[in-house]
Amino acid sequence: MGSRYRAPERVGIVGAGMVGLSTAWFLQEHGVQVTVLERDHVAAGSSWGNAGWVTPSLATPLPEPAVLRYGVRAVMSPASPVYVPPRADPRLLRFLAGFTRNSTARRWRAAMEHLVPVNRRAFEAFDQLAAGGVRVPTSSAEPFLACYRSARERETLVTELAEIRAAGQKVDFELLGGAQVRALQPVLTDEINAAVRIDGQRFCDPGRFVAALADSVRVRGGELREGVDVRGIRDRGADIAVELATGESALFDAVVVASGAWLSELAHPFGVRLPVQAGRGYSFSVAAHAVPAGPLYFPAQRVACTPLGDRLRIAGMMEFREPRAPLDQRRITAIVDAVRPLLAGVELASRRQEWVGSRPCTPDGLPVIGRTTSPRLFVAGGHGMWGITLGPVSGQLVAQALATGRLPAELEPFDPLR
């Protein structure tokens, strides 16, 4: 941006999820006045009902060789962990073609190496939020257990963890037998005969955490406008205008688009051609006779379980579909059928808070974070399944770039114009 760079005094952020609110919070650390514009309400997108994992050791690119093994027939079944509706539109088909091209071992390793530097800083960013007054804590995920029916089934994850280590990411894990893992978590049935215990991770109640983050932004002088639909953004040279559905224009020195699965709609006119596609996930909560002490992961079924208070949140599935589509009850049923043989004392028939949210996914598995063709417009999104884990550090790095005029090295691989 050059030596004449003038830091913005007023920044608008589009999107009140984890990424947008983290960006706002860290901008406030630099003395910037922020206004957050949200089409619905705080955490209305993928931030509310997800598993709430803060697991940088597991934050990996979504396109992976295992995806290629599903096959066309499998992904078109509503019971499949990865589902593509039969009537996919041309835009989705282009995304899937790019996603498939990137689902190779070589490209996964390259993308993983790009994620490692931000993964390393993830906990530090959460700790800064806590020290600065965000009052909902993260909890230590001890134990964090990936559970399998057999040791052979576990081999895929063990290989992946070795590759994560080879890329430079710290990951501490231990292999457990069936009796060991069932002793740690009595909620598991005799179907579980092998596990991987992954240490040093955390989790949170994502909806409560993001609401607390919003409260902190407000207390520190930020403005948060909910129910505001942004129709377009216009760079006017001296400033940048955010055009609202009401006909009003809000003027800022700079704008950050952090609108999750809707990012492409606003960013495309500013050179962001990489598609951000909704990868929808489902969840619900249930009562359990004994709520697990830490998260449970069933990788073969692609289902995550997180203890939130006196209930267990069960989340999973990847559904490439338009983000505005209604909840598909067949996907809830698929999760229930997947975990019923694996969990004991869990009241699957009395579910609450059935939810679907749209994870923002990119074809290469890397987020889009940084400047666009306008020096006044940044984007921050496309984190796939890792928006909770990497949202705070992404916001911290975007705020640093806007405040100093220098793009942090960690963000270079995530260039929105790539």
CORVEN-V33003 format. One record per pair of residues at least 6 apart in sequence whose C-alpha atoms are under 6 Angstrom apart, sorted by the first residue. I is the first residue (numbers start at 1). J is the second residue. If there is no record, write none. Layout:
[[I:J] [I:J]]
This chain:
[[1:405] [7:403] [8:253] [9:32] [10:33] [10:34] [10:252] [10:253] [11:34] [11:252] [11:253] [11:254] [11:255] [12:34] [12:35] [12:36] [12:255] [13:36] [13:255] [13:256] [13:257] [14:36] [14:37] [14:257] [14:258] [14:259] [15:37] [15:38] [15:258] [15:259] [16:38] [16:42] [17:43] [17:47] [18:210] [18:391] [19:391] [19:395] [20:258] [22:392] [22:395] [23:395] [23:399] [25:217] [26:396] [26:399] [27:399] [34:222] [35:222] [35:223] [35:224] [36:224] [37:225] [38:226] [38:227] [38:228] [39:227] [39:228] [39:229] [40:226] [40:227] [41:226] [45:357] [46:357] [46:358] [46:359] [48:206] [48:207] [51:306] [51:315] [52:203] [52:204] [52:205] [52:206] [53:203] [54:202] [54:203] [54:389] [55:201] [56:119] [57:171] [60:112] [61:365] [62:365] [63:99] [63:102] [63:103] [63:365] [64:103] [64:104] [65:103] [65:104] [65:105] [75:82] [75:83] [75:84] [76:83] [76:84] [76:85] [79:334] [81:317] [82:318] [82:319] [83:319] [84:320] [95:363] [98:363] [99:363] [102:364] [113:167] [116:169] [122:390] [122:393] [125:392] [125:393] [134:212] [134:213] [134:216] [136:209] [138:203] [138:204] [139:202] [139:203] [140:202] [141:201] [141:202] [141:203] [141:294] [142:294] [143:294] [144:197] [144:198] [144:294] [144:295] [145:196] [145:197] [145:296] [146:195] [146:196] [146:297] [146:298] [147:195] [147:298] [148:192] [148:194] [148:195] [149:191] [149:192] [149:193] [150:193] [150:194] [151:194] [172:198] [172:199] [173:197] [173:198] [173:199] [174:196] [174:197] [175:196] [176:194] [176:195] [176:196] [177:193] [177:194] [178:192] [178:193] [178:194] [182:188] [187:343] [187:344] [188:342] [188:343] [188:344] [189:342] [189:343] [189:344] [191:342] [229:244] [229:245] [230:243] [230:244] [231:243] [231:244] [231:245] [232:243] [233:241] [233:242] [233:243] [234:240] [234:241] [239:252] [239:253] [240:251] [240:252] [241:249] [241:250] [241:251] [242:249] [242:250] [243:249] [254:376] [254:377] [255:377] [256:377] [256:378] [256:379] [257:379] [258:380] [258:381] [260:360] [260:381] [261:277] [261:278] [261:360] [264:276] [270:372] [270:373] [271:373] [272:416] [272:417] [276:360] [276:361] [276:362] [277:360] [277:361] [278:320] [278:323] [278:358] [278:359] [278:360] [279:318] [279:319] [279:320] [279:358] [279:359] [280:318] [280:319] [280:357] [280:358] [280:359] [281:316] [281:317] [281:318] [281:356] [281:357] [282:315] [282:316] [282:355] [282:356] [283:314] [283:315] [283:354] [283:355] [284:313] [284:314] [284:352] [284:353] [284:354] [285:312] [285:313] [285:351] [285:352] [286:311] [286:312] [286:347] [286:351] [287:311] [287:347] [288:345] [288:346] [289:345] [295:305] [295:306] [296:304] [296:305] [297:304] [302:316] [303:315] [303:316] [304:314] [304:315] [304:316] [305:313] [305:314] [306:312] [306:313] [323:358] [327:356] [359:384] [360:382] [360:384] [361:382] [361:384] [362:382] [367:381] [367:382] [367:383] [367:414] [368:380] [368:381] [368:382] [368:414] [368:415] [368:416] [369:379] [369:380] [369:414] [369:416] [370:378] [370:379] [370:415] [371:378] [372:378] [401:407]]
